[in-house]
Amino acid sequence: MDIWSQLLGGFVTAGTPVNLMWAFVGCALGTAIGVLPGLGPAVTVAMLLPITGQVEPTASMIFFAGIYYGAMYGGSTTSILLNTPGETGTMVTALEGFKMAKNGRAGAALATSAIGSFVAGTVATILVTLFAPVLAEFAVKLGPPEYFCLMLLAFTTVSAVLGESTLRGMTALFLGLAMGLVGMDQISGQVRYTGGVMEFMDGIEVVLVAVGLFAVSEAMYNALYEGRSESRMNTLNKVHMTRTEWRRSWPAWLRGTAIGFPFGCIPAGGSEIPTFLSYATERKLAAPEHEKEFGTVGAIEGVAGPEAANNSAVTATLVPLLTLGIPTSVTAAILLSALQNYGIQAGPQLFQTSSTLVWALIASLYIGNVMLLVLNLPMVGLWVKLLKIPKAPLYAGILIFATVGVYGMRQSAFDLYLMLGLALAGVVMRRYDFPTAPVIVGLILGPIAEAQMRNALSIGEGHWGVFLERPMSLALLVVVALVLLTPRLLAWHRRS
């Protein structure tokens, strides 16, 4: 009962007019930030850090948290309507959401995204309330071998399910892995594969690649190959979900929440891995009559699951942040610095030394989720009106939008040329049925996987057996083998 009385006290603190105002402003600002590619919650919170000198700790942390998960809501809107992911965590949403929008089902895609985010955020917040110390304790026990095997699982799962051909999926993955090696080596500091180009020293920006491969290539592909055909973007049937869509969405929300939450607790690549794994899971579990919708007209499970996984993972980052002082994402790291600005040390003692702040922050997550649902659901019809814009100005707007977002990251003209080159590569890949999503997976997770592999080999004194000696990493390798072999064994069995 002690937890519930403390949570009730947190609601009393978070429910004051001033704190409610900060929560609302954070959620609204976060939603707007999520729509803009290139900005993101990390940059926004970093820019607003100076307010920690003027605002009391509880209010500012509630404000920053609102920006963080509000950005996840906003990023899904442009992913679905314009194929322009505002956040890397919403890239998977674009795969099926944009196809639904093109086929007159944008309202259902936006609705399942908003409700799924609410369900996942609420369930994840309940789990944070109940199990934060336990989960954080388990996460600390995972070492480099386990993290590397997690990355390997993400690589094989995603490449196997995205696209019709596993070979094409793997080719796209290795392209992303190659791009992830550009820049400074995380461990040795050695500069590699930059070709003498100074702009490559810091590596290739993930958002830049996502915008180039998804948004700009979409606009260019339509101009080159579909310009004379009648677009289906302007059709619309409903701005809400049917009973069948509700029935198909709710299991995906729950599965996505279950997949996303553990990943938020561990430093294994943020919300990207669980969203891709959720998408792969939904595609594997889809009923035969729904399976053909994936990659064609758009399957609602492919939106519901990843969106829930994304928001669940974001909420779960508070577990290691508050209980251990370990940030598992860039935004969480900036939230940690905000706490330090107040002289508050995150860690095991935080629940005793600053219990009022901690429980008010957790209570604000419940309040913020309701606020975001109220903000987003009534606006579904308004957002869908974007699809009534004629195709030429719509895609011209996407190009302007993408250019401003990418240029705003580093104010570099080189980034714009790189974005254009990637967009042309995206057009070629789309023309020849190469999936683009594995490129992003390789780019994001490649450097992390490499660092974890090298750390694991250091632990094992250069012996690869280190991955087989630990039960968790061995279990993950068995799952990887099953993912690769099961489809082939089933196909062989059907032929015989």
C-alpha positions as CSV (number, residue, x, y, z in Angstrom):
1,M,0.0,0.0,0.0
2,D,3.0,2.3,0.5
3,I,3.5,2.6,-3.3
4,W,-0.1,3.6,-3.8
5,S,-0.1,6.2,-1.0
6,Q,3.1,7.7,-2.5
7,L,1.6,7.7,-6.0
8,L,-1.5,9.4,-4.6
9,G,0.7,12.1,-3.1
10,G,2.4,12.4,-6.5
11,F,-1.0,13.1,-8.1
12,V,-1.7,15.8,-5.5
13,T,1.6,17.5,-6.4
14,A,1.3,17.0,-10.2
15,G,-2.3,18.1,-10.1
16,T,-1.6,21.6,-8.9
17,P,-2.5,24.3,-11.5
18,V,1.1,25.3,-12.2
19,N,2.3,21.7,-12.7
20,L,-0.7,20.9,-14.9
21,M,0.1,23.9,-17.0
22,W,3.7,22.8,-17.4
23,A,2.6,19.2,-18.3
24,F,0.2,20.6,-21.0
25,V,2.8,23.0,-22.5
26,G,5.3,20.1,-22.6
27,C,2.9,17.7,-24.3
28,A,1.8,20.3,-26.8
29,L,5.3,21.4,-27.6
30,G,6.5,17.8,-27.8
31,T,3.8,17.0,-30.3
32,A,4.8,19.9,-32.5
33,I,8.5,18.9,-32.2
34,G,7.7,15.4,-33.2
35,V,6.3,16.6,-36.5
36,L,9.5,18.4,-37.5
37,P,12.2,16.0,-38.8
38,G,15.7,16.8,-37.4
39,L,14.7,18.7,-34.3
40,G,13.6,16.0,-31.8
41,P,13.0,16.0,-28.1
42,A,16.8,15.7,-27.2
43,V,17.7,19.0,-29.0
44,T,14.5,20.7,-27.6
45,V,15.2,19.7,-24.0
46,A,18.8,20.7,-24.4
47,M,17.8,24.2,-25.7
48,L,15.4,24.6,-22.8
49,L,17.8,23.5,-20.1
50,P,18.4,27.1,-19.0
51,I,14.9,27.2,-17.5
52,T,16.2,25.0,-14.7
53,G,17.6,28.1,-13.2
54,Q,14.2,29.8,-13.1
55,V,11.7,27.0,-12.5
56,E,11.4,24.7,-9.5
57,P,12.6,21.0,-10.1
58,T,9.3,19.2,-10.1
59,A,7.7,21.6,-12.6
60,S,10.7,21.5,-15.0
61,M,11.0,17.7,-14.9
62,I,7.3,17.3,-15.6
63,F,7.7,19.8,-18.5
64,F,10.7,18.0,-20.0
65,A,9.0,14.6,-19.7
66,G,6.0,16.0,-21.5
67,I,8.2,17.1,-24.4
68,Y,9.9,13.6,-24.5
69,Y,6.8,11.4,-24.9
70,G,4.8,14.1,-26.7
71,A,7.4,14.0,-29.5
72,M,6.6,10.3,-30.0
73,Y,2.9,11.1,-30.6
74,G,3.8,13.9,-33.1
75,G,6.3,11.9,-35.0
76,S,3.7,9.3,-36.0
77,T,1.4,12.0,-37.6
78,T,3.8,12.9,-40.4
79,S,5.0,9.3,-40.7
80,I,1.5,8.2,-41.6
81,L,0.3,11.1,-43.7
82,L,3.5,12.2,-45.5
83,N,5.9,9.3,-45.1
84,T,8.2,11.7,-43.3
85,P,9.3,10.3,-39.9
86,G,9.7,13.1,-37.4
87,E,11.5,10.8,-35.0
88,T,13.6,7.7,-35.6
89,G,11.3,5.7,-33.4
90,T,8.4,6.4,-35.8
91,M,10.1,5.2,-39.0
92,V,8.4,1.8,-38.8
93,T,5.0,3.5,-38.5
94,A,5.6,5.0,-41.9
95,L,5.9,1.5,-43.5
96,E,2.3,0.6,-43.1
97,G,0.7,3.9,-42.0
98,F,1.6,5.7,-45.2
99,K,0.2,2.9,-47.3
100,M,-3.0,3.0,-45.3
101,A,-3.2,6.8,-45.9
102,K,-2.7,6.3,-49.7
103,N,-5.6,3.9,-49.6
104,G,-8.1,6.1,-47.8
105,R,-7.5,4.8,-44.3
106,A,-5.5,7.6,-42.8
107,G,-8.1,8.2,-40.1
108,A,-7.9,4.6,-38.8
109,A,-4.1,4.7,-38.9
110,L,-3.9,8.0,-36.9
111,A,-6.6,6.7,-34.4
112,T,-4.8,3.4,-33.8
113,S,-1.6,5.3,-33.4
114,A,-3.0,7.7,-30.8
115,I,-4.9,5.1,-28.8
116,G,-2.0,2.6,-29.0
117,S,0.3,5.3,-27.7
118,F,-2.1,6.0,-24.8
119,V,-2.5,2.3,-23.9
120,A,1.2,1.6,-24.1
121,G,2.1,4.7,-22.2
122,T,-0.4,4.0,-19.4
123,V,0.5,0.3,-19.1
124,A,4.3,1.2,-19.1
125,T,3.7,3.8,-16.5
126,I,1.9,1.3,-14.3
127,L,4.9,-1.1,-14.7
128,V,7.3,1.8,-13.9
129,T,5.3,2.4,-10.7
130,L,5.3,-1.2,-9.6
131,F,8.5,-2.8,-10.9
132,A,11.1,0.0,-11.5
133,P,13.8,-1.2,-9.0
134,V,13.4,-4.9,-10.0
135,L,13.7,-4.3,-13.7
136,A,16.6,-1.9,-13.3
137,E,18.4,-4.6,-11.2
138,F,17.9,-7.2,-14.0
139,A,19.1,-4.7,-16.7
140,V,22.4,-4.1,-14.9
141,K,23.2,-7.9,-15.1
142,L,23.2,-7.8,-18.9
143,G,26.7,-7.4,-20.3
144,P,28.3,-6.8,-23.8
145,P,27.7,-10.4,-25.0
146,E,23.9,-10.2,-24.3
147,Y,23.7,-6.7,-25.9
148,F,25.5,-7.9,-29.1
149,C,23.2,-10.9,-29.3
150,L,20.2,-8.6,-29.0
151,M,21.5,-6.6,-31.9
152,L,22.0,-9.8,-33.9
153,L,18.4,-10.7,-33.2
154,A,17.2,-7.3,-34.4
155,F,19.3,-7.6,-37.6
156,T,18.0,-11.1,-38.6
157,T,14.4,-10.5,-37.6
158,V,14.0,-7.2,-39.5
159,S,15.9,-8.3,-42.6
160,A,13.9,-11.5,-42.8
161,V,10.5,-9.9,-42.7
162,L,10.9,-6.6,-44.6
163,G,10.6,-7.1,-48.3
164,E,9.8,-10.1,-50.4
165,S,13.4,-11.3,-50.7
166,T,15.7,-12.1,-47.7
167,L,18.7,-11.5,-49.9
168,R,17.5,-8.0,-50.7
169,G,16.8,-7.4,-47.1
170,M,20.2,-8.5,-46.1
171,T,21.8,-6.4,-48.8
172,A,20.0,-3.3,-47.6
173,L,21.1,-4.1,-44.0
174,F,24.7,-4.4,-45.0
175,L,24.5,-1.0,-46.8
176,G,23.3,0.5,-43.5
177,L,26.0,-1.3,-41.5
178,A,28.6,0.1,-43.9
179,M,27.3,3.7,-43.5
180,G,27.3,3.2,-39.7
181,L,31.1,2.6,-39.8
182,V,31.8,6.0,-41.3
183,G,33.3,8.5,-38.8
184,M,35.2,8.1,-35.6
185,D,35.6,4.7,-34.0
186,Q,33.8,4.7,-30.7
187,I,36.5,2.7,-28.9
188,S,39.9,3.6,-30.4
189,G,39.0,7.1,-31.7
190,Q,40.4,6.2,-35.1
191,V,38.9,8.1,-38.0
192,R,37.7,5.7,-40.8
193,Y,36.0,5.6,-44.2
194,T,35.5,9.4,-44.3
195,G,37.4,9.8,-47.6
196,G,38.9,13.0,-46.2
197,V,35.5,14.7,-45.9
198,M,35.5,16.6,-42.6
199,E,31.6,16.4,-42.4
200,F,31.9,12.6,-42.1
201,M,34.0,12.9,-38.9
202,D,30.9,12.7,-36.7
203,G,29.3,9.9,-38.7
204,I,26.2,10.1,-40.8
205,E,23.1,11.5,-39.1
206,V,20.3,8.9,-38.7
207,V,17.5,11.5,-39.2
208,L,19.2,12.7,-42.4
209,V,19.2,9.2,-43.8
210,A,15.6,8.5,-42.7
211,V,14.3,11.8,-44.3
212,G,16.3,11.1,-47.5
213,L,15.3,7.5,-47.9
214,F,11.6,7.9,-46.8
215,A,10.3,11.4,-47.5
216,V,12.5,12.9,-50.3
217,S,12.7,9.6,-52.2
218,E,8.9,9.3,-51.9
219,A,8.4,12.7,-53.5
220,M,11.0,12.0,-56.2
221,Y,9.6,8.6,-57.0
222,N,6.1,10.0,-57.4
223,A,7.4,12.7,-59.7
224,L,9.4,10.3,-61.8
225,Y,7.1,7.3,-62.1
226,E,3.6,8.2,-60.8
227,G,3.3,11.8,-61.9
228,R,0.9,11.1,-64.7
229,S,-1.2,8.5,-62.9
230,E,-4.2,9.3,-60.7
231,S,-3.1,9.3,-57.0
232,R,-5.2,7.6,-54.4
233,M,-3.8,9.9,-51.7
234,N,-6.9,12.2,-51.9
235,T,-9.4,9.4,-51.1
236,L,-10.8,9.1,-47.6
237,N,-13.5,6.9,-46.2
238,K,-13.5,7.3,-42.3
239,V,-11.7,9.2,-39.7
240,H,-12.1,6.5,-37.0
241,M,-11.6,2.8,-36.6
242,T,-14.2,0.2,-37.5
243,R,-15.1,-2.6,-35.1
244,T,-12.8,-5.0,-37.1
245,E,-9.9,-2.6,-36.9
246,W,-10.4,-2.3,-33.1
247,R,-10.4,-6.1,-32.9
248,R,-7.1,-6.3,-34.9
249,S,-5.5,-3.4,-33.0
250,W,-5.8,-4.2,-29.3
251,P,-3.7,-7.4,-29.3
252,A,-1.0,-5.5,-31.3
253,W,-1.1,-2.7,-28.7
254,L,-0.5,-5.2,-25.9
255,R,2.2,-7.1,-27.7
256,G,4.0,-3.8,-28.7
257,T,3.9,-2.7,-25.0
258,A,5.4,-6.0,-23.8
259,I,8.1,-5.8,-26.5
260,G,8.9,-2.1,-25.9
261,F,9.1,-1.9,-22.1
262,P,12.2,-4.2,-21.5
263,F,14.1,-2.3,-24.2
264,G,13.6,1.0,-22.6
265,C,15.3,-0.4,-19.5
266,I,18.5,-1.3,-21.2
267,P,21.0,0.7,-23.3
268,A,20.5,-1.3,-26.5
269,G,19.6,1.3,-29.2
270,G,16.6,3.2,-27.8
271,S,13.1,2.7,-29.3
272,E,14.3,1.6,-32.8
273,I,14.9,-2.1,-31.9
274,P,11.5,-2.7,-30.2
275,T,9.6,-1.0,-33.0
276,F,11.2,-3.1,-35.7
277,L,10.8,-6.3,-33.6
278,S,7.1,-5.4,-33.0
279,Y,6.6,-4.9,-36.7
280,A,8.3,-8.3,-37.4
281,T,6.1,-9.9,-34.8
282,E,2.9,-8.5,-36.2
283,R,3.8,-9.6,-39.7
284,K,4.6,-13.1,-38.5
285,L,1.4,-13.4,-36.4
286,A,-1.0,-11.9,-39.0
287,A,-3.9,-14.0,-40.0
288,P,-3.6,-15.3,-43.6
289,E,-6.3,-13.0,-44.9
290,H,-4.5,-10.0,-43.3
291,E,-1.0,-11.0,-44.2
292,K,-1.3,-9.8,-47.8
293,E,-2.1,-6.3,-46.6
294,F,1.5,-5.8,-45.3
295,G,3.5,-3.8,-47.8
296,T,0.5,-3.4,-50.2
297,V,-2.6,-1.5,-48.9
298,G,-1.3,-1.2,-45.3
299,A,-2.0,-3.4,-42.3
300,I,-3.3,-1.7,-39.2
301,E,-1.4,-4.1,-36.9
302,G,1.8,-2.7,-38.6
303,V,0.9,0.7,-37.2
304,A,-0.6,-0.3,-33.8
305,G,2.2,-2.6,-32.6
306,P,5.3,-0.4,-33.4
307,E,3.6,2.7,-32.0
308,A,2.8,0.9,-28.8
309,A,6.4,-0.4,-28.6
310,N,7.8,3.1,-29.2
311,N,5.8,4.7,-26.4
312,S,6.3,1.9,-24.0
313,A,10.1,2.0,-24.6
314,V,10.2,5.8,-24.1
315,T,8.3,5.5,-20.8
316,A,10.5,2.7,-19.6
317,T,13.7,4.9,-19.9
318,L,12.7,6.4,-16.6
319,V,13.3,3.1,-14.8
320,P,17.2,3.0,-15.1
321,L,17.3,6.8,-15.1
322,L,15.6,7.2,-11.7
323,T,16.7,4.1,-10.0
324,L,20.3,3.8,-11.2
325,G,21.1,7.1,-12.7
326,I,21.8,5.4,-16.0
327,P,20.4,7.2,-19.1
328,T,19.5,4.8,-21.9
329,S,18.8,7.4,-24.6
330,V,20.1,10.8,-25.5
331,T,17.0,12.6,-24.1
332,A,17.3,10.6,-20.9
333,A,20.9,11.8,-20.6
334,I,19.8,15.4,-20.9
335,L,17.1,14.8,-18.3
336,L,19.8,13.5,-16.0
337,S,21.8,16.7,-16.5
338,A,18.7,18.7,-15.7
339,L,18.4,16.9,-12.4
340,Q,22.1,17.5,-11.7
341,N,21.6,21.2,-12.4
342,Y,19.4,21.2,-9.3
343,G,22.0,19.2,-7.3
344,I,19.8,16.1,-7.4
345,Q,21.7,12.8,-7.8
346,A,19.7,10.1,-9.6
347,G,20.2,6.6,-8.3
348,P,19.0,4.1,-5.7
349,Q,18.7,6.8,-3.0
350,L,16.5,9.1,-5.2
351,F,13.2,7.5,-4.1
352,Q,14.2,8.4,-0.5
353,T,15.9,11.8,-0.9
354,S,13.5,13.3,-3.5
355,S,10.4,11.1,-3.3
356,T,8.1,14.1,-3.9
357,L,9.7,14.9,-7.2
358,V,9.9,11.2,-8.3
359,W,6.3,10.4,-7.6
360,A,5.0,13.7,-9.0
361,L,7.0,12.9,-12.2
362,I,5.5,9.4,-12.4
363,A,1.9,10.7,-11.7
364,S,2.5,13.3,-14.5
365,L,3.0,10.5,-17.0
366,Y,-0.6,9.3,-16.3
367,I,-1.9,12.8,-16.7
368,G,0.3,13.5,-19.8
369,N,-1.0,10.4,-21.6
370,V,-4.6,11.5,-21.1
371,M,-3.6,15.1,-22.3
372,L,-2.0,13.7,-25.4
373,L,-5.0,11.5,-26.2
374,V,-7.3,14.5,-25.8
375,L,-5.0,16.6,-27.9
376,N,-4.5,14.1,-30.7
377,L,-7.8,12.2,-31.2
378,P,-10.0,15.2,-32.0
379,M,-7.4,16.4,-34.4
380,V,-7.5,13.2,-36.5
381,G,-10.0,14.7,-38.9
382,L,-8.0,17.9,-39.2
383,W,-4.7,16.1,-39.9
384,V,-6.4,13.9,-42.5
385,K,-7.3,17.1,-44.5
386,L,-3.6,17.3,-45.4
387,L,-4.4,14.5,-47.9
388,K,-6.8,16.6,-49.8
389,I,-4.0,18.9,-50.9
390,P,-3.2,18.3,-54.6
391,K,-0.3,16.0,-55.1
392,A,2.2,18.5,-56.7
393,P,2.0,21.1,-53.9
394,L,1.9,18.4,-51.3
395,Y,5.2,16.8,-52.4
396,A,6.7,20.2,-52.9
397,G,5.8,21.0,-49.3
398,I,7.4,17.7,-48.2
399,L,10.7,18.7,-50.0
400,I,10.7,22.1,-48.3
401,F,9.8,20.6,-45.0
402,A,12.6,18.0,-45.3
403,T,15.2,20.5,-46.5
404,V,14.5,22.9,-43.6
405,G,14.6,20.1,-41.0
406,V,17.9,18.6,-42.3
407,Y,19.6,21.9,-42.7
408,G,18.5,22.9,-39.2
409,M,20.4,20.0,-37.6
410,R,23.9,21.4,-38.4
411,Q,23.4,24.3,-40.8
412,S,25.4,22.4,-43.3
413,A,24.9,22.5,-47.1
414,F,26.8,19.2,-47.3
415,D,24.0,17.5,-45.4
416,L,21.5,18.7,-48.1
417,Y,23.7,17.2,-50.9
418,L,24.0,14.0,-48.9
419,M,20.2,13.9,-48.4
420,L,19.7,14.3,-52.1
421,G,22.1,11.5,-52.9
422,L,20.4,9.2,-50.4
423,A,17.0,10.1,-51.9
424,L,18.2,9.0,-55.4
425,A,19.5,5.8,-53.9
426,G,16.0,5.4,-52.3
427,V,14.4,5.8,-55.6
428,V,16.6,3.1,-57.2
429,M,16.0,0.8,-54.2
430,R,12.2,1.3,-54.4
431,R,12.3,0.7,-58.2
432,Y,14.0,-2.6,-57.8
433,D,12.1,-3.7,-54.6
434,F,14.9,-3.3,-52.1
435,P,13.5,-2.5,-48.6
436,T,14.8,0.8,-47.1
437,A,14.0,0.1,-43.5
438,P,17.0,-2.4,-43.0
439,V,19.4,0.4,-44.0
440,I,18.2,2.5,-41.1
441,V,18.4,-0.5,-38.7
442,G,22.0,-1.2,-39.8
443,L,23.0,2.5,-39.5
444,I,21.5,2.9,-36.0
445,L,22.5,-0.5,-34.5
446,G,25.7,-1.2,-36.4
447,P,28.1,1.0,-34.3
448,I,26.4,-0.2,-31.1
449,A,26.7,-3.8,-32.1
450,E,30.4,-3.4,-33.1
451,A,31.3,-1.7,-29.8
452,Q,29.4,-4.4,-27.8
453,M,31.1,-7.2,-29.8
454,R,34.6,-5.8,-29.2
455,N,33.8,-5.3,-25.5
456,A,32.5,-8.9,-25.3
457,L,35.7,-10.3,-27.0
458,S,37.8,-8.3,-24.6
459,I,36.0,-9.9,-21.7
460,G,36.5,-13.3,-23.3
461,E,40.2,-12.5,-24.0
462,G,39.6,-12.8,-27.7
463,H,37.7,-16.1,-27.7
464,W,34.3,-16.2,-29.5
465,G,33.1,-18.8,-26.9
466,V,32.2,-15.9,-24.6
467,F,28.8,-15.7,-26.5
468,L,28.1,-19.4,-25.7
469,E,29.2,-19.5,-22.1
470,R,26.5,-17.1,-20.8
471,P,23.0,-18.5,-20.6
472,M,21.2,-15.3,-21.8
473,S,23.4,-14.7,-24.8
474,L,23.2,-18.4,-25.7
475,A,19.4,-18.3,-25.5
476,L,19.4,-15.2,-27.8
477,L,21.7,-17.0,-30.4
478,V,19.3,-20.0,-30.4
479,V,16.4,-17.6,-31.2
480,V,18.4,-16.0,-34.0
481,A,19.1,-19.5,-35.5
482,L,15.3,-20.3,-35.2
483,V,14.4,-17.0,-37.0
484,L,16.8,-17.9,-39.8
485,L,16.1,-21.6,-40.2
486,T,12.4,-22.0,-39.3
487,P,11.0,-20.5,-42.6
488,R,13.3,-22.6,-44.7
489,L,12.5,-25.8,-42.8
490,L,8.8,-25.1,-43.1
491,A,9.2,-24.4,-46.9
492,W,11.2,-27.6,-47.3
493,H,8.5,-29.6,-45.3
494,R,5.7,-28.2,-47.5
495,R,7.6,-29.1,-50.7
496,S,8.2,-32.7,-49.5
